[in-house]
């Protein structure tokens, strides 16, 4: 095993969110990140990866680090391109080897005492590879952040949104409760998660074939296949301002058309989790689910809406699931302009 340079390395991505990123990094220091240590494998460090923001936010963050004399605690890495969620955090984790890596969204802040709590859990359970804290709203309301893997049956339920279908296949409902039984968790949100360095060294970096979304599910899938599991640490608390670092949550809520990279990521994950047959079955069952939803009108009930264009968009990359990520900056000019407002 590679000798770690730090005990904890915190990775934060900035993409045009300077104020959020600075608040996030401040909360890391205030939540008990271990002080720098001259001894190898000790202390903690924060790495902020700017994903080619191009709006001056990286310069603002660099100025804040310098003005507050935080150069020994925080480093800024400027990516030459928008590498997406996986690529950005791979750059953060690649800054230096560590015993543990904390993946953290810029739209999150850690509550006081976070590190003492989560590291106590990590030391007590050496067989666990991923430690999921409690994500919550600013007022303390818990957020759902633990899930089952998406698959053909969950796509049927998602499209139908009909009680009898959901009850019939409830064992494959993706979202778990806000306080789930640990054994049921198949993946957890990477808005904030602690990864054991030995696991990262064994299974490798995050899959950069994902631009945004589903990369956390895939990493948990890969970890599970290698024998690692997820533990919850509800006493380690994180405020997550959902959607603060990107617009997709708002699009989901309003049932607006989702960006192409969302569906490209969906196809990639369903293929990696269930094979080509599983991906095709998931798409066909989604269409069956929409038929069930529309049939509700026959008994005087409204059909729940799907996202705009989803019947066509969910076939993006379906026949080439490991193909292009459809990241906005990687598309031809006209398509790139159409997706400009949904770039993470």
C-alpha positions as CSV (number, residue, x, y, z in Angstrom):
1,X,0.0,0.0,0.0
2,X,1.2,3.5,-0.8
3,X,2.3,5.4,2.3
4,X,-0.3,8.2,2.9
5,X,0.8,11.8,3.1
6,X,-2.3,12.8,5.1
7,X,-4.7,11.1,7.4
8,X,-7.6,12.9,5.7
9,X,-7.7,14.7,2.4
10,X,-10.9,16.7,1.6
11,X,-11.8,17.2,-2.0
12,X,-14.2,20.1,-3.0
13,X,-15.0,21.0,-6.6
14,X,-15.7,24.6,-7.5
15,X,-17.6,25.5,-10.7
16,X,-18.6,29.2,-10.6
17,X,-19.6,28.9,-6.9
18,X,-16.9,30.9,-5.2
19,X,-19.0,32.0,-2.2
20,X,-20.4,28.5,-1.6
21,X,-17.0,27.0,-2.0
22,X,-15.3,29.3,0.5
23,X,-18.1,28.8,3.0
24,X,-17.8,25.0,2.5
25,X,-14.0,25.1,3.0
26,X,-14.3,27.3,6.1
27,X,-16.8,24.8,7.6
28,X,-14.3,22.0,7.1
29,X,-11.6,23.8,9.1
30,X,-14.2,24.7,11.8
31,X,-15.5,21.1,12.0
32,X,-12.2,19.8,13.4
33,X,-10.1,18.9,10.4
34,X,-6.8,17.8,12.0
35,X,-4.1,20.4,11.9
36,X,-1.1,20.0,9.5
37,X,1.6,17.7,10.8
38,X,5.1,17.2,9.7
39,X,4.7,13.4,10.2
40,X,3.7,11.4,7.1
41,X,0.2,10.1,7.2
42,X,-1.0,12.6,9.9
43,X,-3.0,15.7,9.8
44,X,-5.6,16.9,7.2
45,X,-5.6,19.0,4.1
46,X,-8.3,20.5,1.8
47,X,-8.0,20.5,-2.0
48,X,-10.3,22.7,-4.0
49,X,-10.4,21.8,-7.7
50,X,-11.6,24.5,-10.0
51,X,-13.3,22.9,-12.9
52,X,-12.3,25.5,-15.5
53,X,-14.9,28.0,-14.2
54,X,-13.8,30.8,-16.4
55,X,-15.6,33.4,-14.3
56,X,-12.9,34.6,-12.0
57,X,-14.1,32.4,-9.1
58,X,-10.8,30.5,-8.9
59,X,-9.0,33.8,-8.5
60,X,-11.3,34.8,-5.7
61,X,-10.7,31.5,-3.9
62,X,-6.9,31.9,-4.4
63,X,-7.0,35.4,-3.0
64,X,-9.0,34.2,0.1
65,X,-6.5,31.4,0.8
66,X,-3.6,33.9,0.6
67,X,-5.3,36.6,2.6
68,X,-6.3,34.3,5.4
69,X,-2.9,32.6,5.5
70,X,-4.4,29.1,4.7
71,X,-1.8,27.9,2.3
72,X,-0.6,25.2,4.6
73,X,-4.2,23.9,5.0
74,X,-5.9,24.5,1.6
75,X,-4.6,24.0,-1.9
76,X,-6.2,25.2,-5.1
77,X,-5.9,23.0,-8.2
78,X,-6.9,24.6,-11.5
79,X,-8.2,22.0,-14.0
80,X,-7.6,23.0,-17.6
81,X,-11.1,21.7,-18.5
82,X,-14.4,21.0,-16.9
83,X,-13.8,17.4,-15.9
84,X,-17.2,16.8,-14.4
85,X,-17.8,15.4,-10.9
86,X,-15.7,12.3,-11.3
87,X,-12.8,14.0,-13.0
88,X,-12.8,16.9,-10.5
89,X,-12.7,14.6,-7.5
90,X,-10.2,12.3,-9.0
91,X,-7.9,15.4,-9.3
92,X,-8.6,16.2,-5.7
93,X,-7.9,12.7,-4.5
94,X,-4.9,12.5,-6.8
95,X,-3.3,15.5,-5.0
96,X,-1.7,13.2,-2.4
97,X,-2.3,9.7,-1.0
98,X,-4.3,9.7,2.2
99,X,-5.7,7.2,4.7
100,X,-9.1,8.7,4.1
101,X,-10.7,10.9,1.5
102,X,-13.7,13.1,2.1
103,X,-15.7,13.9,-1.0
104,X,-17.7,17.1,-0.4
105,X,-20.0,19.2,-2.4
106,X,-19.4,22.9,-2.5
107,X,-23.1,23.4,-1.6
108,X,-22.6,21.8,1.8
109,X,-21.2,22.8,5.2
110,X,-20.1,20.5,7.9
111,X,-21.5,20.8,11.4
112,X,-19.1,21.3,14.4
113,X,-17.4,18.0,15.6
114,X,-17.9,16.3,12.2
115,X,-14.4,14.9,11.9
116,X,-14.1,13.5,15.5
117,X,-17.4,11.7,15.0
118,X,-16.9,10.2,11.6
119,X,-13.3,9.2,12.2
120,X,-14.3,7.5,15.4
121,X,-16.7,5.4,13.3
122,X,-14.0,4.7,10.7
123,X,-11.5,3.5,13.3
124,X,-14.1,1.2,14.9
125,X,-15.1,-0.5,11.6
126,X,-12.0,-1.2,9.5
127,X,-14.0,-3.6,7.2
128,X,-16.2,-0.7,6.0
129,X,-15.0,1.3,2.9
130,X,-17.6,4.1,2.7
131,X,-19.0,6.2,5.6
132,X,-22.1,8.2,4.9
133,X,-23.0,11.0,7.3
134,X,-26.4,12.5,7.9
135,X,-27.3,15.1,5.3
136,X,-29.9,17.6,6.5
137,X,-31.5,20.9,5.6
138,X,-30.4,24.0,7.4
139,X,-33.1,23.6,10.0
140,X,-32.0,20.1,10.8
141,X,-34.6,18.2,8.7
142,X,-33.0,15.0,7.5
143,X,-32.6,14.5,3.8
144,X,-32.9,11.1,2.0
145,X,-29.3,10.2,1.0
146,X,-29.2,6.4,1.0
147,X,-30.6,4.3,-1.9
148,X,-30.9,1.0,-3.7
149,X,-29.5,0.7,-7.2
150,X,-31.7,1.8,-10.1
151,X,-32.8,-1.1,-12.4
152,X,-35.6,-2.3,-14.7
153,X,-38.2,-2.6,-11.9
154,X,-37.4,0.8,-10.4
155,X,-37.7,2.3,-13.9
156,X,-41.2,0.8,-14.3
157,X,-42.2,2.3,-10.9
158,X,-40.7,5.7,-11.7
159,X,-42.6,5.9,-14.9
160,X,-45.9,4.5,-13.7
161,X,-46.0,6.4,-10.4
162,X,-49.0,4.3,-9.5
163,X,-49.6,2.9,-6.0
164,X,-50.4,-0.7,-7.0
165,X,-47.2,-0.9,-9.0
166,X,-45.0,0.6,-6.3
167,X,-46.5,-1.7,-3.7
168,X,-45.9,-4.7,-5.8
169,X,-42.2,-4.0,-6.3
170,X,-41.5,-2.0,-3.2
171,X,-38.4,-4.1,-2.5
172,X,-36.8,-2.2,-5.5
173,X,-37.8,1.3,-4.6
174,X,-34.6,3.4,-5.1
175,X,-34.9,5.9,-2.3
176,X,-34.7,4.6,1.2
177,X,-36.0,6.3,4.3
178,X,-34.1,9.2,6.0
179,X,-33.0,6.7,8.7
180,X,-32.5,3.5,6.7
181,X,-31.4,0.1,7.9
182,X,-27.7,-0.1,7.0
183,X,-28.0,-3.5,5.5
184,X,-30.4,-2.2,2.8
185,X,-28.2,0.6,1.6
186,X,-26.7,-0.1,-1.8
187,X,-25.3,3.3,-2.5
188,X,-25.2,6.7,-0.8
189,X,-25.0,10.3,-2.0
190,X,-21.5,11.6,-2.7
191,X,-22.6,15.1,-1.6
192,X,-20.6,14.1,1.4
193,X,-19.0,10.8,1.9
194,X,-15.8,9.4,3.6
195,X,-13.8,6.9,1.5
196,X,-11.2,4.6,3.0
197,X,-7.9,5.0,1.2
198,X,-7.2,1.3,1.1
199,X,-10.5,0.8,-0.8
200,X,-9.7,3.6,-3.2
201,X,-6.3,2.1,-3.9
202,X,-7.9,-1.2,-4.5
203,X,-10.8,-0.3,-6.8
204,X,-9.3,2.8,-8.4
205,X,-10.5,6.3,-9.1
206,X,-14.1,7.3,-10.0
207,X,-15.2,6.5,-13.5
208,X,-14.7,9.6,-15.7
209,X,-17.0,8.2,-18.3
210,X,-19.7,10.0,-16.2
211,X,-19.9,13.7,-16.5
212,X,-22.5,14.2,-13.8
213,X,-25.0,11.9,-12.0
214,X,-24.8,8.2,-11.3
215,X,-21.1,8.2,-10.7
216,X,-21.6,7.8,-7.0
217,X,-23.9,4.8,-7.6
218,X,-21.3,3.2,-9.9
219,X,-18.5,3.7,-7.4
220,X,-20.6,2.1,-4.7
221,X,-21.4,-0.7,-7.0
222,X,-17.8,-1.3,-7.8
223,X,-16.9,-1.2,-4.1
224,X,-19.6,-3.7,-3.2
225,X,-18.4,-6.1,-5.9
226,X,-14.9,-5.8,-4.4
227,X,-16.3,-6.7,-0.9
228,X,-16.6,-3.3,0.7
229,X,-19.8,-2.0,2.3
230,X,-21.3,1.3,3.4
231,X,-21.9,2.4,7.0
232,X,-24.1,5.3,8.1
233,X,-22.8,7.8,10.7
234,X,-25.9,9.8,11.6
235,X,-24.1,11.7,14.4
236,X,-21.8,13.2,11.8
237,X,-24.0,16.0,10.4
238,X,-23.8,18.0,7.1
239,X,-26.0,20.8,5.9
240,X,-26.7,20.3,2.2
241,X,-28.1,23.2,0.3
242,X,-29.5,20.9,-2.5
243,X,-29.1,22.2,-6.0
244,X,-26.8,25.0,-5.0
245,X,-24.0,23.8,-7.2
246,X,-26.1,22.9,-10.3
247,X,-29.5,23.4,-11.9
248,X,-30.6,19.8,-12.4
249,X,-32.5,19.4,-9.2
250,X,-34.7,22.4,-10.2
251,X,-35.2,20.8,-13.6
252,X,-36.2,17.5,-12.0
253,X,-38.7,19.2,-9.7
254,X,-40.3,21.2,-12.6
255,X,-40.3,18.1,-14.9
256,X,-38.4,20.2,-17.4
257,X,-36.1,18.5,-20.0
258,X,-33.0,17.1,-18.4
259,X,-29.6,17.6,-20.0
260,X,-28.2,14.9,-22.3
261,X,-25.4,14.0,-19.9
262,X,-28.0,12.9,-17.3
263,X,-29.3,10.2,-19.7
264,X,-25.9,9.3,-20.9
265,X,-24.9,8.6,-17.3
266,X,-28.1,6.7,-16.7
267,X,-27.4,4.4,-19.7
268,X,-23.8,3.9,-18.6
269,X,-24.9,2.9,-15.1
270,X,-27.7,0.6,-16.0
271,X,-25.4,-1.2,-18.4
272,X,-22.6,-1.5,-15.8
273,X,-25.0,-2.7,-13.2
274,X,-27.3,-5.0,-15.2
275,X,-25.7,-5.6,-18.6
276,X,-27.0,-4.7,-22.0
277,X,-30.2,-6.8,-21.5
278,X,-30.9,-5.0,-18.2
279,X,-30.5,-1.6,-19.8
280,X,-32.9,-2.4,-22.7
281,X,-35.4,-4.0,-20.3
282,X,-35.2,-0.9,-18.1
283,X,-36.1,1.4,-21.1
284,X,-38.9,-0.9,-22.2
285,X,-40.4,-1.1,-18.7
286,X,-40.2,2.7,-18.5
287,X,-42.3,2.9,-21.6
288,X,-44.7,0.3,-20.1
289,X,-44.9,2.4,-16.9
290,X,-45.9,5.4,-18.9
291,X,-48.6,3.4,-20.5
292,X,-49.9,2.5,-17.0
293,X,-49.7,6.1,-16.0
294,X,-51.8,7.2,-19.0
295,X,-54.3,4.4,-18.2
296,X,-55.2,6.1,-15.0
297,X,-57.2,8.6,-17.1
298,X,-59.6,5.8,-17.8
299,X,-60.7,5.8,-14.1
300,X,-60.8,9.6,-13.9
301,X,-57.3,10.0,-12.3
302,X,-54.6,12.3,-13.8
303,X,-51.4,10.8,-15.2
304,X,-48.3,12.0,-13.5
305,X,-46.1,13.9,-15.9
306,X,-42.8,12.6,-17.2
307,X,-39.8,14.9,-17.9
308,X,-40.1,16.8,-21.2
309,X,-38.6,14.7,-24.0
310,X,-37.8,11.8,-21.7
311,X,-39.4,9.1,-23.9
312,X,-36.8,9.9,-26.5
313,X,-33.9,11.1,-24.3
314,X,-33.7,8.0,-22.2
315,X,-32.4,6.2,-25.3
316,X,-29.3,8.5,-25.4
317,X,-26.3,6.1,-25.5
318,X,-28.6,3.1,-25.1
319,X,-26.9,1.4,-28.0
320,X,-23.4,2.6,-27.0
321,X,-23.6,2.9,-23.2
322,X,-19.9,3.3,-22.7
323,X,-19.8,6.0,-25.4
324,X,-19.5,9.8,-25.2
325,X,-20.4,11.5,-21.9
326,X,-22.3,14.3,-23.7
327,X,-20.6,16.9,-21.5
328,X,-21.7,20.3,-22.8
329,X,-18.1,21.4,-23.6
330,X,-17.5,18.2,-25.6
331,X,-20.5,18.6,-27.9
332,X,-20.6,20.4,-31.3
333,X,-21.2,24.1,-31.1
334,X,-25.0,24.2,-31.7
335,X,-25.7,21.5,-29.2
336,X,-23.3,23.0,-26.7
337,X,-25.1,26.3,-26.9
338,X,-28.4,24.5,-26.2
339,X,-27.0,23.0,-23.0
340,X,-25.1,26.0,-21.8
341,X,-27.5,26.8,-19.0
342,X,-27.3,23.3,-17.6
343,X,-23.6,23.0,-17.3
344,X,-22.5,21.9,-13.7
